[in-house]
Amino acid sequence: MRARFGALRRRALQDMGRGAARWRLTWLVPYKVFIVALLIAHGEAPWRAVVQCIAVAVITALMLASTIWQNKNVQATAFIFGIVGFFVILGTTGGLASPLLVTGGLSISAIAISVREPAWVRHVTFGFFLTMFVALAVVSRTAIGAMPAPLAPSGPWPSPVYISIALTSAVFAMIGIYRIACAVTQAYERAALELAERREELCCEGEERSRALEAMAARFAHEVKNPLAAIKGLSAHMARHATEPKMAERLGIVAVEADRLHAIVDDFLSFSRGFDDLSPASIAPYAVARELSTLLEIRAGEAGVFLEVSGDADFVVEADVRKLRQALLNLVLNAIQASPRGSSVRIAVSGERDGVRIVVQDEGEGMTAEVVERIRRPYFTTKVGGTGLGVTVARGIIEQHGGRLEYASVVGRGTSVTVYLPAKPKACCRLPNPLRQTSSRGSDVDSPRSVAATAR
């Protein structure tokens, strides 16, 4: 990205340089010629007029050469002599009191923007400007720095020539700085748009690859489920009729491992399918929690864990009951697996003004802050044989409802998972806006599948 930005910047500066070269020939040279001609017409001292004419002639010749040949050495020479010529004309028109002083800001601005490599050139140029301004300040109280005729004031008021040149210089500097600002703005907009376009291309490419991989994983998982079911059923059947205890034990292990693989495949299927549209209906979260406790009662008993459900049984929200059940199932299963024998997993449901809060609390070993942060990412798991997708799927479902999922854990004291659900499903700031129109290139598609991709 940095290399691409550097290339964009160099191209933008080249375009600005070509525009600046034309501007110098069509504006800067006529401006300097006009100033020198005005001074000569109003009685400029001959030696000053000669010096000014030579300076303008040299600057004009070098500008023409740099525009025609586009050679770096010629451009550098024109750049150096342009700065020297500016200070020569400035010194012969009153130094720091010169009406041309304001145009120095235009030169410094152009140098600061256009000169980037090598960086020392900018520093040297700035130092040269500073040194010359200090030198002009030193000689301002001498005969060399005195305001010459016809710029010298006649009486208490500035001379008409001084006012004319000061006004012309101010207008010229204002136009020049305005042009530089417009050119920089256009270059920035072009770079930002091109980088954004490239980012969209990369996102589209990544999304297409992700969809292809998800479809491949879904097909693979679907094909694996049937053999696993057959292996589990046959091993369980053979274990029941086995005459040798050792053989029955081994077949039981096969059935358990097949069941575990089946659960892993289900996780991958849930992850690869994405999140289809919600089907919200009025439900009581407490009833869903009670249903889950009944469903998981046998599994919790095998693990030696007690399930407790408490809270407001009458509170009702609008949610997709199937998806909410799936999300809570993943969270409660994680809590059971993290809990030691003889401990409890508590599910607390409490209604709030704008939604419901469901807390799943276990008494396990807890997690460090680093693990809590990493557990939000897909495929990260602390369980042996885990897929790391249960939390991801649950978080995506909750956020699809417009809610949020928060973890709080203390090492040695357990983990608390809090689910916040709004009273009605609403758009979540973490998900794409479903109201946006689909772009022709597919980069802004806010379909349920892209929502799922973002949630993941």
DRENMI-763764 format. One record per residue (C-alpha): residue in one letter; chain; x negated, y, z. Coordinates in steps of 0.25 Angstrom, whole numbers. Example, Ala and Ser with C-alpha at 12.3 -4.5 7.8 and 13.67 -1.06 7.14 Angstrom:
REM DRENMI-763764
a; A; -49; -18; 31
s; A; -55; -4; 29
***
This chain:
REM DRENMI-763764
m; A; 0; 0; 0
r; A; -11; 10; 3
a; A; -18; 7; -10
r; A; -5; 9; -17
f; A; -3; 22; -10
g; A; -17; 26; -13
a; A; -15; 23; -28
l; A; -2; 31; -28
r; A; -9; 43; -21
r; A; -20; 43; -31
r; A; -10; 43; -42
a; A; -2; 54; -36
l; A; -14; 63; -33
q; A; -18; 61; -48
d; A; -5; 66; -53
m; A; -6; 77; -43
g; A; -20; 80; -48
r; A; -15; 81; -62
g; A; -4; 90; -58
a; A; -13; 99; -50
a; A; -23; 100; -62
r; A; -12; 105; -71
w; A; -7; 114; -60
r; A; -21; 120; -58
l; A; -22; 123; -73
t; A; -8; 129; -74
w; A; -7; 136; -61
l; A; -21; 137; -54
v; A; -29; 142; -65
p; A; -19; 153; -70
y; A; -17; 157; -55
k; A; -32; 159; -53
v; A; -34; 166; -67
f; A; -22; 175; -63
i; A; -28; 179; -49
v; A; -42; 182; -56
a; A; -36; 190; -67
l; A; -27; 198; -57
l; A; -40; 202; -49
i; A; -48; 206; -61
a; A; -36; 214; -66
h; A; -36; 222; -53
g; A; -50; 225; -52
e; A; -57; 213; -46
a; A; -72; 214; -44
p; A; -80; 209; -57
w; A; -88; 199; -49
r; A; -76; 194; -42
a; A; -69; 193; -55
v; A; -80; 185; -62
v; A; -81; 175; -50
q; A; -66; 173; -50
c; A; -66; 171; -65
i; A; -77; 161; -65
a; A; -71; 153; -53
v; A; -57; 153; -61
a; A; -64; 149; -74
v; A; -72; 137; -67
i; A; -60; 132; -60
t; A; -51; 132; -73
a; A; -62; 125; -81
l; A; -64; 114; -70
m; A; -49; 113; -69
l; A; -47; 111; -84
a; A; -59; 101; -84
s; A; -53; 92; -73
t; A; -39; 92; -79
i; A; -45; 88; -93
w; A; -55; 78; -89
q; A; -49; 72; -76
n; A; -63; 69; -71
k; A; -66; 68; -56
n; A; -79; 75; -56
v; A; -72; 87; -64
q; A; -61; 87; -55
a; A; -70; 87; -43
t; A; -78; 99; -49
a; A; -65; 106; -52
f; A; -60; 104; -38
i; A; -73; 109; -31
f; A; -74; 121; -40
g; A; -59; 124; -38
i; A; -61; 126; -23
v; A; -74; 134; -25
g; A; -67; 143; -35
f; A; -55; 145; -26
f; A; -65; 150; -15
v; A; -72; 159; -25
i; A; -59; 166; -29
l; A; -55; 166; -15
g; A; -68; 173; -10
t; A; -68; 183; -21
t; A; -53; 187; -18
g; A; -55; 190; -3
g; A; -58; 177; 4
l; A; -49; 173; 15
a; A; -41; 186; 12
s; A; -39; 182; -3
p; A; -25; 181; -8
l; A; -29; 167; -14
l; A; -32; 161; -1
v; A; -18; 154; 0
t; A; -22; 146; -12
g; A; -32; 138; -4
g; A; -21; 130; 3
l; A; -17; 125; -11
s; A; -31; 120; -14
i; A; -33; 114; 0
s; A; -19; 107; -1
a; A; -22; 101; -15
i; A; -36; 96; -10
a; A; -30; 89; 2
i; A; -20; 82; -6
s; A; -28; 78; -18
v; A; -41; 75; -13
r; A; -41; 62; -5
e; A; -53; 53; -9
p; A; -63; 55; -5
a; A; -58; 62; 8
w; A; -71; 70; 10
v; A; -67; 79; -1
r; A; -55; 84; 6
h; A; -63; 87; 18
v; A; -75; 93; 11
t; A; -65; 102; 3
f; A; -57; 106; 16
g; A; -71; 109; 22
f; A; -75; 118; 10
f; A; -62; 126; 11
l; A; -63; 128; 26
t; A; -78; 132; 24
m; A; -74; 142; 13
f; A; -63; 148; 21
v; A; -72; 150; 32
a; A; -83; 157; 23
l; A; -72; 166; 18
a; A; -68; 170; 32
v; A; -83; 173; 35
v; A; -85; 182; 23
s; A; -71; 189; 25
r; A; -77; 200; 33
t; A; -89; 202; 23
a; A; -89; 210; 9
i; A; -88; 196; 2
g; A; -75; 193; 9
a; A; -69; 207; 7
m; A; -56; 208; -1
p; A; -60; 213; -15
a; A; -52; 222; -24
p; A; -41; 221; -29
l; A; -37; 212; -18
a; A; -41; 222; -7
p; A; -30; 229; 0
s; A; -27; 244; -4
g; A; -23; 250; 9
p; A; -15; 242; 20
w; A; -8; 233; 9
p; A; -14; 221; 1
s; A; -17; 225; -13
p; A; -7; 221; -24
v; A; -17; 211; -30
y; A; -19; 204; -17
i; A; -4; 203; -15
s; A; -2; 197; -29
i; A; -13; 187; -28
a; A; -9; 183; -14
l; A; 6; 181; -19
t; A; 1; 173; -31
s; A; -8; 164; -23
a; A; 3; 161; -13
v; A; 13; 157; -23
f; A; 2; 149; -31
a; A; -2; 142; -18
m; A; 13; 139; -14
i; A; 15; 133; -28
g; A; 3; 125; -27
i; A; 6; 119; -13
y; A; 20; 117; -17
r; A; 15; 109; -29
i; A; 6; 101; -21
a; A; 17; 98; -11
c; A; 26; 93; -22
a; A; 15; 85; -28
v; A; 12; 78; -15
t; A; 27; 75; -12
q; A; 29; 69; -26
a; A; 17; 61; -25
y; A; 21; 56; -11
e; A; 35; 53; -16
r; A; 30; 45; -28
a; A; 20; 37; -19
a; A; 31; 34; -9
l; A; 41; 30; -20
e; A; 31; 21; -27
l; A; 27; 15; -14
a; A; 41; 13; -10
e; A; 44; 6; -23
r; A; 32; -3; -21
r; A; 37; -6; -7
e; A; 51; -10; -13
e; A; 44; -19; -23
l; A; 36; -26; -13
c; A; 49; -27; -4
c; A; 57; -33; -16
e; A; 46; -42; -19
g; A; 45; -47; -4
e; A; 60; -48; -3
e; A; 60; -57; -15
r; A; 49; -66; -10
s; A; 56; -66; 3
r; A; 69; -70; -3
a; A; 62; -81; -11
l; A; 55; -87; 1
e; A; 68; -86; 10
a; A; 76; -93; -1
m; A; 64; -104; -2
a; A; 64; -105; 13
a; A; 80; -107; 13
r; A; 79; -118; 3
f; A; 68; -125; 10
a; A; 75; -124; 23
h; A; 88; -129; 17
e; A; 82; -141; 11
v; A; 74; -144; 24
k; A; 87; -144; 32
n; A; 93; -157; 26
p; A; 81; -166; 28
l; A; 79; -161; 42
a; A; 94; -164; 45
a; A; 92; -178; 40
i; A; 79; -180; 48
k; A; 85; -175; 61
g; A; 98; -184; 59
l; A; 90; -196; 55
s; A; 80; -195; 66
a; A; 91; -193; 76
h; A; 98; -205; 71
m; A; 86; -213; 72
a; A; 82; -208; 85
r; A; 96; -213; 91
h; A; 94; -227; 85
a; A; 79; -228; 88
t; A; 75; -240; 96
e; A; 61; -235; 100
p; A; 61; -223; 110
k; A; 49; -217; 104
m; A; 55; -218; 90
a; A; 68; -211; 95
e; A; 59; -200; 102
r; A; 52; -198; 89
l; A; 65; -197; 81
g; A; 70; -187; 91
i; A; 58; -178; 89
v; A; 61; -179; 74
a; A; 75; -175; 76
v; A; 71; -163; 85
e; A; 61; -158; 75
a; A; 70; -159; 64
d; A; 80; -151; 72
r; A; 69; -141; 74
l; A; 66; -140; 60
h; A; 81; -139; 56
a; A; 81; -126; 66
i; A; 69; -120; 59
v; A; 75; -122; 45
d; A; 88; -116; 50
d; A; 80; -104; 55
f; A; 73; -102; 41
l; A; 87; -104; 34
s; A; 92; -92; 43
f; A; 80; -84; 40
s; A; 80; -86; 25
r; A; 95; -85; 22
g; A; 94; -70; 28
f; A; 106; -63; 34
d; A; 119; -63; 26
d; A; 130; -53; 28
l; A; 136; -52; 42
s; A; 150; -57; 45
p; A; 153; -49; 57
a; A; 165; -53; 66
s; A; 169; -49; 81
i; A; 162; -59; 90
a; A; 158; -60; 105
p; A; 143; -61; 106
y; A; 145; -68; 120
a; A; 153; -79; 113
v; A; 142; -81; 103
a; A; 132; -82; 114
r; A; 141; -92; 122
e; A; 142; -100; 109
l; A; 127; -101; 107
s; A; 125; -105; 122
t; A; 134; -117; 119
l; A; 128; -120; 106
l; A; 114; -120; 112
e; A; 117; -126; 126
i; A; 112; -140; 122
r; A; 99; -134; 117
a; A; 97; -125; 129
g; A; 100; -137; 138
e; A; 89; -145; 131
a; A; 79; -134; 133
g; A; 84; -132; 148
v; A; 89; -118; 146
f; A; 102; -112; 151
l; A; 110; -103; 142
e; A; 118; -92; 148
v; A; 127; -82; 141
s; A; 133; -70; 148
g; A; 139; -56; 144
d; A; 151; -50; 138
a; A; 160; -61; 132
d; A; 170; -51; 126
f; A; 161; -41; 119
v; A; 163; -42; 104
v; A; 154; -37; 92
e; A; 155; -39; 77
a; A; 144; -49; 72
d; A; 142; -61; 63
v; A; 144; -72; 73
r; A; 136; -82; 65
k; A; 124; -74; 64
l; A; 124; -69; 78
r; A; 125; -83; 83
q; A; 113; -87; 74
a; A; 105; -75; 80
l; A; 108; -78; 95
l; A; 106; -93; 92
n; A; 92; -90; 88
l; A; 89; -81; 100
v; A; 95; -90; 110
l; A; 88; -102; 104
n; A; 75; -94; 106
a; A; 78; -91; 120
i; A; 81; -106; 123
q; A; 68; -110; 117
a; A; 60; -100; 125
s; A; 66; -103; 138
p; A; 60; -113; 148
r; A; 68; -124; 154
g; A; 78; -120; 165
s; A; 79; -106; 160
s; A; 91; -98; 154
v; A; 94; -91; 141
r; A; 104; -80; 144
i; A; 113; -74; 133
a; A; 119; -61; 138
v; A; 129; -53; 129
s; A; 133; -39; 133
g; A; 141; -29; 125
e; A; 137; -15; 123
r; A; 143; -2; 118
d; A; 139; -4; 103
g; A; 136; -19; 103
v; A; 132; -32; 110
r; A; 119; -36; 117
i; A; 115; -51; 118
v; A; 103; -55; 126
v; A; 96; -68; 125
q; A; 87; -70; 137
d; A; 78; -82; 140
e; A; 68; -85; 151
g; A; 57; -90; 143
e; A; 42; -86; 142
g; A; 45; -72; 136
m; A; 37; -66; 124
t; A; 26; -55; 124
a; A; 29; -42; 117
e; A; 21; -47; 105
v; A; 29; -59; 103
v; A; 42; -51; 105
e; A; 37; -42; 93
r; A; 33; -54; 84
i; A; 46; -62; 87
r; A; 54; -52; 78
r; A; 46; -57; 66
p; A; 50; -69; 58
y; A; 43; -82; 59
f; A; 36; -78; 73
t; A; 40; -88; 84
t; A; 34; -92; 97
k; A; 41; -106; 97
v; A; 34; -118; 92
g; A; 41; -122; 79
g; A; 49; -109; 78
t; A; 52; -102; 65
g; A; 52; -88; 71
l; A; 65; -85; 63
g; A; 76; -86; 74
v; A; 73; -72; 80
t; A; 72; -66; 66
v; A; 85; -72; 61
a; A; 92; -67; 74
r; A; 86; -53; 73
g; A; 90; -52; 59
i; A; 105; -56; 62
i; A; 105; -46; 74
e; A; 100; -35; 65
q; A; 109; -38; 54
h; A; 120; -35; 64
g; A; 114; -22; 67
g; A; 109; -26; 80
r; A; 95; -29; 86
l; A; 87; -40; 93
e; A; 77; -36; 104
y; A; 68; -45; 112
a; A; 63; -43; 126
s; A; 53; -53; 132
v; A; 44; -54; 145
v; A; 34; -64; 145
g; A; 37; -74; 156
r; A; 52; -69; 158
g; A; 59; -72; 145
t; A; 64; -65; 132
s; A; 77; -57; 130
v; A; 83; -56; 116
t; A; 93; -45; 115
v; A; 103; -44; 103
y; A; 110; -31; 101
l; A; 122; -32; 92
p; A; 131; -20; 88
a; A; 146; -21; 89
k; A; 147; -21; 74
p; A; 136; -25; 64
k; A; 129; -13; 58
a; A; 117; -10; 50
c; A; 104; -11; 57
c; A; 92; -2; 54
r; A; 83; -13; 53
l; A; 90; -19; 41
p; A; 92; -13; 27
n; A; 105; -5; 25
p; A; 115; -14; 19
l; A; 122; -1; 12
r; A; 110; 2; 3
q; A; 111; -1; -11
t; A; 103; -12; -18
s; A; 92; -7; -26
s; A; 90; -11; -41
r; A; 77; -18; -37
g; A; 82; -25; -24
s; A; 73; -18; -14
d; A; 84; -12; -6
v; A; 94; -24; -6
d; A; 101; -24; 8
s; A; 107; -37; 6
p; A; 109; -46; 18
r; A; 96; -54; 13
s; A; 88; -41; 13
v; A; 94; -38; 27
a; A; 89; -51; 32
a; A; 75; -49; 26
t; A; 74; -36; 33
a; A; 79; -42; 46
r; A; 69; -52; 45
***
